[in-house]
Amino acid sequence: MTVGEAFELYINDFLLLKNRSAKTIESYDVTKKYIMWFTGNSSIEDLSLRVVIEWIKWLKSEPSTLTGELRSINTVRGYVMCLRVALKYLKERGYDVINPEPIPVPVREEKVPEFLRPKEINELIALSFQPVRGLSKLNRLRNRAIISLLFGSGLRVSEMCSMNRDCFFNDSFTVIGKGRVPRLCFLDERTKRYIDEYLEARKDTSSALFVANQTGARMTPSNTREMFNGLSVRFGRRVHPHIARHSFATDLLANNTNPRHVQALLGHKNLQTVQTYMHVVDEDLRRVYNEKHQLHKS
């Protein structure tokens, strides 16, 4: 059985049956492609620990074919974890593959979350609606509504893309997050107004909340990232859809929101994930520093 066939077996016989998210399936599919490129789609039974280690080195040293940049340690770690899980599944079902346990997993690299402050968010929203050559008013209405919604509700881009026109009720809506878990989200007045203006300008009958006007198809995460890339050039700083989620969490914590409420609004399984934002806005630490640190007072 080839590497490609082995991953397809795992995807079709486990991930799809377990109703895993499209994002999870995509991660395994990309991992499969990178291994196939490196090994030439050889037999999965011939995949040795030495070859896997060389593949990991290649992932860390070769630029991504999509971005042209070196992959982050966390991205490489994700691919290695996908391979280990797939190999474990195959081994448990009697296939003659290597033991995944000795495969070295890169240590996760902790990063300070990027975020925008409220003033910068307002500037970005205003910028998205400014006339640009080749960008219709309908596209600008859509882009403004998308950015306001992402920053105002803390959504993952995949959650936003799956939303329909009729999903709102009393300025709230439900999305299906990671692990197929439903989550209640809320709509602020400004975002509601922007969405209404966008929908009023639409002439199509698509049920999707946001559509790519060129094709009429539902907006995808890729479409949304391209839109953010175009804005980044004009904004003078790289912005991406997930920075909206970081900014949403940071703003809530900066305004003394209970971390458990932030956890619920973001749809995280545990509080530890929320704590990655805490050091950015921890006013108690700032107060202790100002009160106790004597050198800066001399």
N, C-alpha and C positions, 0 to 999 in steps of 0.2 A: 504494500500500500504506500503510495507517495505521500509526501508532506501535505500536498494540497488535498488529497482524498481524506487524510487523517483529520485535518481541521474541519472539512465539510461534514465528516461523520460526527464530530463533537458538536458542531453548530446545529446540525439537523436533528440529531438524536438526543441532545441534552438541552442546549440553550433555547431552541425554539419550543421544545415541549415544555420547558420550565417557564416559558413566556418571558424570557429576559428582554431587556430594553434593546431598542435598535442601536443605541450607543454601545452597549456591551457587545453585541454581535459585530458591530463595525470594528471594535478593537481587536477581536479575534481574527477578523477577515484581513485587517491590515497586517497583523502579526504573521499570518499565513503568507501573505505576499512578500514580506521582507525575508522570511526564511527561504521561500522559493527562489527569490532573486539571488540569495547568497549561495544556496546549495544546488541550484538548478533543478529544483523539484525532485530531489532524489528520494529513495525509499525512507520512510520514517523509521524503519528498523535499523537503517545504517547511520542514523543520526547519533554521533558519538558526543561524549562530554567535551572533548577537545574541539570539535566543530562548533558546538554551541558556544563555547567560550570565545572562539574566534569571531563568531557571529555577533556576540555582545560587544566585543572590541570594535567591530565594524560599525555597529549602530552608534557607538559613542564618538567615532572619529569621522564618519562620512556625513556630509550635509544631507538634509532631507531633500528628496526629489520634489516635494511640494513647496517648501519655503526657501530652499537654498541655504538654510542656516543649520548649524549643528543642533541635534536634538538635545533637549534638556535631560538631565539625569532621571527626572521623574517620568519622562516619556519612555526612556529606555527601560526603566524599571517596570513600567506597565506592560511592555511587550514581553519581557522576560517572565513576568508573572503569568501572562496568558499562555506562554509555552509550557510552563511548569504545570499549570492546571490541566491543560489538554493532555500532556503526557501522563499525568496521574490518572486521568479518566481512562486513557487507553490501556495503561498497565493493569488497572483494576478489572478490566474486561478481557485480560488474557493476551494482549498484544505484546510482542517481544520488543519493547522499547526501553530506552535507558531509564534508570531511576531518576526522577526529577529532583530529589532532595539535594544532591550535591551541586546542582546548578547555582552559581553565585548570583544573588539578587542585589543590585546596587542599592545602597542606603538612600532612603528618601531624603531629598534636599528640601529643607524647610525654607520657605520664602515669605517675606513680608508682603501681604496682599496689596496690590495696586488699587487705588481708589481715587475718585474725584470728589472734591468738596462741593457743597450745594451751588456755590457761585459758578464753578466750572461746569456743573451739570446743566445749569440754566444757559450758559454760553453755548454748550454743545447742542442743546435742543434748538436754540435760536438759529445756530449755524446750519442745522439740518434742513431748515425751511427756507434758507436764503436761495434766491434764483441761481441756478448753475446751468451753463450751456449743455444741452442734451438731456437735461433732467426735467421731466414734465412736472406740472403742479401736482398732479395726482401722486407721482412718486415722492414728491417732497412732503405732501400731506401724510403719506404712509410712513416715510422715514421718521418724521417728527413724532408720530403716534407710537411707533415701535420703540424709539429711544426713551420717550417719556414713560411708556409702560414698563420697560426693562428696569429703568432706574427707580420707578415708583413702586414696583411690586416685588422686586428681587427675584425675578424668574430666571430659570435656566433658558437658554435660547431654544432648546428643543421643546420645552414646555410652551413657550410663546408661539412657536411655529405650529403647534398642534391645536391651538385655540380656534374656535368657530365664532361666527358673528353672534349667535344666540346664546353664548355661554354666560352672559352677565345677568345677575339678579340682585337688586338692591345694592348696587355698587360693589358687588363681590362676585367671585367666580372660583371654580374648582379646577385644578390641574392635576394630572397624574404624574407624580415625580418618580424619583429613583425607586426601584423595587416595586413599581406599579402601585405606589401608595398615594391615595388622593390627598390633596392639600388645599385648604381654603386660603384664598388670596383676596386682596382688596384693591379697589380702584380709587385714586384720588381725583378730585374735581378737574384739575387741569388735563390729566390723561383722558378722562372721560370725554371732555370737550374735544380733544384732538382726535380721538377715535370716532366720535360722532361726525365730525367734519370730514374725515377720510371716508367713512362709509357712505355719507350722503353724496360724495363725489363719484363713488363707484357706480358703474353701469352693468357690471357682470352679475351673474346669479350664483357664483361660487359660495359655498357655505363657509369657506376659510375666512378667518378674521383678516389675515394679510395675504395678498397675492403678489406674485411677480408680474408686473403689468405687461412685460414683453411676451410672456407665455400664457398668462392667465392661471398658471398653476399655483398651488399653495407655496408660500415662502418657505425656504429651507434654511437650516443653520448656515449652510455655505453661502446662500444669497445674503443672509444677514451679516455674516463676517465680511463679505465683499463690500457691503454698504458702509460698514464701520471703517474698513481700510481706506475707502475714498474720503471719508470724513477726517480721518487721521491726518491726511496731508494738509487739509485746510485748517484743522484745529491746531496743528503744530506739535502734536503729541500723539503717540500711538495709543489708540483706544480700541477695545474689542468688546464683544457682548458681555463677557463674564466680568469685566470691570464694573458693569452696572450692578451686578449682584454683590460684589465686594463693597461698592459704595453704599448700597442699600443697608447692608449689615453694619457698616461703620457708622453711618448716620444715626441709626437706631441706638447703637451702643453709646455714641457720643451724647445722646439725649437721655441717658440713664435708663434705657429700656432693660427690663429683666432679661438676662441672657437666655432663659428658657423660652421666653416669648419670641426672641429672635430665632432661636432654634426651630420653633414651630413654624414661623413665617417663612423660613428658608427651606424647611423640609429636611433637616439633617436628622440622622438617626440618633446621634449622641451629642452631648454638650461640648465635647472636646474639640469638635470641628469649629464651633463658634468661638472657642477660646483663641483661635489663630488671629482673630481681629482684636482681641482685648488689649494687647500691649500698645496698639496704635492709639487707643482712646482712653486709656486707664487714668482717669482724673485723680483717683486716690493716690496713685504713685506720684503724680505731678505735685499733689498737695504735700505729701511726705517729703519729697525732694526740696520743695520751696521752704518748708518749715524746718527741716533738720539739717540740710546741707549748709555748712557754715562758710566754706571757702568763697562762694560767690557773693557773700555779704561783706566780705572784708575790703 
